[in-house]
Amino acid sequence: MITLTIPGIPPSLNRWPSNHFARARMKTYWEQEVWVAVYQAKVRNLKIKKATVRIVYYFSTNRRRDNDNMIPKGLMDGLVKAGVIADDNAQDIDLDWSFAMGTPERTEIKIQEV
């Protein structure tokens, strides 16, 4: 199992910028954060074909959150670009995400090859 920890939490869909270029910059930022986490974990070019990916967003407050607003688009694309998984399609990747309390605020990604 591979565990990656990324400082911070990607913004919810409610906070995504309406401008296409700003959205692209934000997505690229989170892809790069994933790449840094992969590098720090010393994971090298696995290109896992089938995997279970669990993402936990750790928030410092216990506010009510809407699960479908926290889609991990930039995170999953970052895993593909960093060479951890071969593709992020639904047939090969069992993806789920949830929320937890914790400080510092962070995003944890656990990848298990199937």
C-alpha positions in Angstrom: 0.0 0.0 0.0 1.2 3.5 -0.9 0.2 6.4 1.4 0.8 10.0 0.2 0.2 13.0 2.4 -0.4 16.4 0.8 -0.5 19.6 2.9 -3.8 21.4 2.5 -7.1 20.4 0.9 -8.2 21.1 -2.6 -11.1 23.6 -2.8 -14.6 22.3 -3.2 -16.5 22.8 -6.4 -18.3 25.7 -4.8 -14.9 27.5 -4.6 -13.6 26.7 -8.1 -12.9 29.8 -10.1 -15.3 30.5 -13.0 -12.5 31.5 -15.3 -11.1 28.6 -17.4 -7.5 29.6 -17.1 -7.7 30.0 -13.3 -9.3 26.6 -13.0 -6.5 25.1 -15.1 -3.9 26.8 -12.9 -5.6 25.4 -9.8 -5.8 21.9 -11.2 -2.1 22.1 -12.2 -1.2 23.2 -8.7 -2.8 20.1 -7.1 -1.3 17.8 -9.8 2.1 19.2 -8.8 1.4 18.8 -5.1 0.7 15.1 -5.8 3.9 14.8 -7.7 5.9 16.3 -4.8 4.2 13.8 -2.4 5.0 10.9 -4.7 8.6 12.1 -5.0 8.9 12.4 -1.2 7.5 8.9 -0.7 10.1 7.6 -3.1 7.5 6.0 -5.3 8.9 5.5 -8.8 6.9 5.0 -12.0 4.7 2.1 -11.0 1.9 2.6 -13.5 -0.5 0.4 -11.5 -3.2 -0.9 -13.8 -5.9 -1.7 -11.2 -6.1 -0.1 -7.8 -8.2 1.0 -4.9 -7.7 4.6 -4.1 -9.0 6.1 -0.9 -8.7 9.8 -0.2 -9.3 11.3 3.2 -9.5 15.1 3.6 -8.5 16.1 7.1 -10.2 19.3 8.2 -9.5 21.2 11.5 -13.2 22.0 12.0 -16.2 19.6 12.2 -18.4 21.5 9.8 -21.0 19.8 7.6 -19.6 19.1 4.1 -21.1 17.9 0.9 -19.2 14.8 -0.4 -19.9 15.4 -4.1 -18.4 18.9 -4.0 -15.0 17.5 -3.2 -14.2 15.6 -6.4 -10.5 14.7 -6.5 -10.0 15.6 -10.2 -6.6 17.3 -9.8 -5.4 14.6 -7.4 -6.3 11.7 -9.6 -4.7 13.4 -12.7 -1.7 14.0 -10.6 -1.4 10.3 -9.8 -1.5 9.5 -13.5 1.0 12.1 -14.4 3.4 11.1 -11.6 3.3 7.5 -12.9 1.7 5.9 -9.9 -1.4 4.6 -11.7 -1.7 3.9 -15.4 -5.1 5.5 -15.9 -7.9 6.9 -13.6 -10.9 5.4 -15.4 -13.7 3.9 -13.4 -13.2 0.4 -14.8 -9.7 0.1 -13.3 -9.8 2.4 -10.3 -12.1 1.9 -7.3 -12.2 5.5 -5.9 -13.7 6.8 -2.8 -13.1 9.9 -0.6 -14.2 10.9 2.9 -13.7 13.6 5.6 -12.1 13.4 9.0 -11.0 15.8 11.7 -7.3 16.5 12.1 -4.6 19.1 12.3 -2.8 20.2 10.3 -5.3 20.2 7.5 -4.1 17.7 4.9 -5.1 15.3 2.2 -4.1 11.6 2.5 -4.2 9.3 -0.5 -3.9 5.5 0.0 -3.4 3.4 -3.1 -3.6 -0.4 -3.0 -2.9 -2.4 -6.1 -5.7 -5.0 -6.8 
